[in-house]
Amino acid sequence: MTTALAPARPEAGAARITFAALAAREMRRFVLNPLFLAAIGLTAYLLWSGQRSTVTGIESVNAIAATLFGGLGMMAAFWLTRSMRASEPVVGVTPVTLPARTAALCTVAIVSFLCGCLALLWFVRLYPVSEPVYGAFSQPARIAVLVGQVVVPSLGGPLLGVALGRWVRFPGAAFVLFLLLSAWINLVMWLTITYPDSAPVAVLRLFAPFALFTLHSDAGVTAWRGSPWFFLGWQLALCAIAVLVALLRGAEGRLRSRIIRALGIAGVAALILLVLAGTGGFTHAVTT
């Protein structure tokens, strides 16, 4: 009598322990990354130095965390993902699938997200939402604007870096994407200033992971058209898409089918939220 031996699948508890160990390792690598350390130091310095001067429009300072935790965080996560790809021939001998390793990499965004939350608390302390520098938006809408400009980019940047690192081999891809996004935001802001009441232009302005909702000028503070709440939903949909795109690399069988189906749902939701963000809310208002 013979017994056929088959490799045993790891128990759920062991799989969770392995995933937790991988996630802790990647978070530690992310925190010690020079780019992320630079993001922390520069954000702290710029917010601290900003409190010593009078700010008439928050658009001059509210992009700090998005640029540093989002932009530099994207580059740091891309760097980590590429370094993991280089070691995968060795790491692959362990009973951990590529999507599981990718999911562990995505957890580094939690660190950047928490830093974004701290930056938001500091920002609100320096510039309370009751101040007129926020323009004509209501106080709840002002909170939505700040969450979308400070916290969510800090979360989405590293997730985008992981997705980019999984699919793109070019070493400078994250930096190039950062430059392209910056150029796009400046371009659509110019269109917004030129055509402030145009709904299609408003949708173009919001077709980005970060968007300004106010602009200070000699006439006062201009609040651009659009819904901060729907834009917040659009940003979160982009975060979900970035995670799913990253997980798709190396996924097979039923898991791959589920990820593709979830991508379709997230894509449709993102499109609807983008249209609602651009066409919702008021047109544009100027407060003096």
Residue pairs with C-beta under 8 A, 6 or more apart in sequence:
10 18
10 95
15 100
18 94
18 95
18 96
18 100
19 96
19 100
19 103
19 104
22 96
22 100
22 101
22 104
23 103
23 104
23 107
25 104
26 80
26 84
26 104
26 105
26 107
26 108
27 107
27 108
27 110
27 111
29 80
29 108
30 36
30 76
30 77
30 80
30 108
30 111
30 112
30 158
31 37
31 111
33 76
33 79
33 80
35 72
35 73
35 75
35 76
35 79
36 72
36 73
36 76
36 111
36 112
38 68
38 72
39 68
39 69
39 72
39 73
39 76
39 115
40 115
42 64
42 68
43 64
43 65
43 68
43 69
43 115
43 119
46 61
46 64
47 61
47 64
47 119
47 122
47 123
47 126
50 61
50 64
50 126
51 126
55 61
55 127
55 133
56 133
56 216
56 221
57 133
57 214
57 215
57 216
57 221
58 127
58 133
58 134
58 214
59 212
59 214
59 215
59 216
60 216
61 123
61 127
62 123
62 146
62 149
62 150
62 212
63 149
63 210
63 212
64 119
65 115
65 116
65 119
65 120
65 123
65 149
65 150
65 151
65 153
65 154
66 149
66 150
66 153
66 154
66 157
66 210
69 112
69 115
69 116
69 119
69 153
69 154
69 157
70 112
70 153
70 154
70 156
70 157
70 209
70 210
71 157
71 178
72 157
73 109
73 112
73 154
73 157
73 158
73 161
74 157
74 158
74 160
74 161
74 164
74 174
74 177
74 178
75 161
75 174
75 175
75 178
76 158
76 161
77 105
77 108
77 109
77 157
77 158
77 159
77 160
77 161
77 162
77 165
78 161
78 162
78 164
78 165
78 173
78 174
79 161
79 165
79 174
80 105
80 108
80 161
80 162
80 165
81 105
81 161
81 162
81 164
81 165
81 166
82 165
82 171
84 91
84 101
84 105
84 165
85 165
85 166
88 98
88 101
91 101
92 98
97 250
98 249
98 250
98 251
99 247
99 249
99 250
99 251
99 255
102 162
102 166
102 246
102 247
102 249
102 250
103 247
105 162
105 165
105 246
106 158
106 159
106 162
106 243
106 246
106 247
108 158
108 162
109 155
109 156
109 157
109 158
109 159
109 162
111 158
112 154
112 155
112 157
112 158
113 151
113 154
113 155
115 154
116 150
116 151
116 152
116 153
116 154
116 155
117 151
117 154
119 150
119 151
119 154
120 146
120 147
120 150
120 151
123 146
123 150
124 146
127 133
129 139
129 142
129 143
129 146
130 139
132 221
132 287
133 214
133 216
133 221
134 142
134 145
134 214
134 221
134 223
135 213
135 214
135 221
135 222
135 223
135 285
135 287
136 221
136 223
136 282
136 285
136 286
136 287
137 145
137 213
137 214
137 223
137 228
141 228
141 229
141 281
142 228
144 228
144 229
144 231
144 232
145 213
145 214
145 228
147 232
148 210
148 211
148 228
148 231
148 232
148 235
149 210
149 211
149 212
149 213
152 209
152 232
152 235
152 236
152 239
153 209
153 210
153 235
155 239
156 209
156 235
156 238
156 239
156 242
157 209
159 239
159 242
159 243
159 246
160 177
160 209
160 242
161 174
162 242
162 243
162 246
163 242
163 243
163 245
163 246
164 173
164 174
164 177
165 174
166 245
166 246
166 249
167 245
167 246
167 249
170 176
181 208
181 209
181 210
184 208
185 208
185 210
185 211
185 212
188 201
188 204
188 205
188 207
188 208
189 205
189 212
189 215
191 198
191 201
191 204
191 205
192 201
192 202
192 205
192 224
193 215
195 201
196 222
196 224
196 225
196 283
196 284
197 225
197 283
197 284
199 225
199 278
199 279
200 278
202 224
202 225
202 226
202 278
202 279
203 274
203 275
203 277
203 278
203 279
204 278
205 211
205 212
205 224
205 226
205 278
206 226
206 231
206 234
206 274
206 277
206 278
207 274
209 235
209 238
211 226
211 231
212 224
213 223
213 224
213 226
213 228
214 221
214 222
214 223
214 224
215 221
215 222
215 224
216 222
219 286
219 288
220 286
220 287
220 288
221 286
221 287
221 288
222 284
222 285
222 286
223 282
223 284
223 285
223 286
223 287
224 284
225 278
225 281
225 282
225 283
225 284
226 277
226 278
226 280
226 281
227 276
227 277
227 280
227 281
228 281
230 273
230 274
230 276
230 277
230 280
231 273
231 277
233 269
233 273
233 276
233 277
234 270
234 273
234 274
234 277
237 266
237 269
237 270
237 273
238 270
240 262
240 266
241 263
241 266
241 267
241 270
244 259
244 262
244 263
244 266
245 263
247 259
248 256
248 259
248 260
248 263
251 259
